[in-house]
Amino acid sequence: MASTYTPPVQLLIDELGRLPGVGPKSAQRIAFHLLKIPADDVNRLAEAIIDAKKRVRFCERCFNVADSTLCPICNDDARDSSLVCVVEESRDIVALEKTGEFRGRYHVLLGAMSPLEGIGPEDLKIRELVARIEPEGIEEVILCTNPNTEGEVTAMYLARLLKPIGLKVTRIASGLPVGGDLEYADELTLGRALEGRRSVED
Amino acid sequence: MSGLYHDTGVVLRTYKLRESDKIVVIHTRDNGKVRAVAKGVRKTRSKFGARLEPMSHVKLLLYRGRELDIVSQAEAVEPLSPMLSSLDRASQGLAALEAVDQLSLEREPNPQLYKMLVGVLRTIAAEPSPLNVPAFYWKLLAREGFSPQLDECVRCHGSEPAVQLVAFDLNEGGVLCRSCRSGQAISPAALGLLRDILGGRLQHALRQEESPATHEVSALATRALEYQIERRLKAVAMFEAH
């Protein structure tokens, strides 16, 4: 089918259509919205994209997104460097930081092992994690991968790899979400919640 | 007619979909392979929780859609926790799932495959013996019509002890004697294990400790299944390398 828009518009629609979750119709809608709004607004968006793409890179130490060689967390000297929390994606760091409970550092694997899709340990930043242990004096590694099959397999693999080095290796607890109903909990989660129970503080 | 139906099945794999949904691929007892959307399953407050993770054996209430069905309710038949209790169990379980995913056909009832899968998962949960997955592969192949000839040379029909059976050729479909040999070498111990697996002494084979012979049987099983489905098996390759 021949394109019915003039080439610049069609190009814009095609490029927008390559974004995740944007179909041809949405791409068309966004394109016409961009053409309608003031040029300043469009420039700001374009600059934000170019600037982010130019300046953002991975932290050389923990592979979090950063705007210099090290991310803000690795640069923060007040953080406990003996404690490292291993996560799958940078997004998970944001979620963990929101809790305000963790004062150590992070390590982003940039994915999880998925045997069914052929993603193995060598596709993740595991070698880099091992290389950090000695120079940074890491004493405890907290495995904070997602509690699904891929995350569990990754956590078990890492535990098998790290324990012989003589580190304390821990896994985040699984339990019931606050505000949820017990009767809707699945067996695995409820079982683990029971397993990880603790005595009530006075 | 209502679009809702009940079935029981094992989750083979999942794909992320949109913000918090997943497509789950299930091998069911009565409907063969079914693809269904599980809405909101990736949220921590989802009612499905861990029930729709790969290897889960679940009773389902599904809503028939045009292309994808929708999971309405899921109830665990067997606990998933043993499968995720060790790396060996998890990797064996995933390797079994991958093979079934390749052999199962959409909306093509295959209750025997379902039974075999449930059986192998139970076996793995009980004891992650090194021959669980290879034995399962050989049994799958036998069911698909590929039963290798193990008792006489496929070319000259000489049998032991008159000739020594020393090689195994997938193209020929069985073992070969020293003078006809092609394919790859096979040790007497590995050949014995293969005969145990396919000849009704499975329990004996599963009691074997890890040894060069079990590795041989395992590599051969993977090769044979890959030859048959004309695809590489990813899960086994990954865990064999480590």
Interface residues (C-beta under 8 A of the other chain):
Chain A: G21 M113 P115 L116 E117 G118 G120 P121 P147 N148 T149 E152 V153 M156 Y157 R160 P177 G179 G180 Y184 A185 D186 E187 L188 T189 G191 R192
Chain B: R13 R18 T44 R45 K47 F48 G49 A50 R51 E53 P54 M55 A76 P79 L80 S81 L84 S86 L87 A90 S91 L94 A95 L97 E98 D101 K234 A235 A237 M238 F239 A241 H242
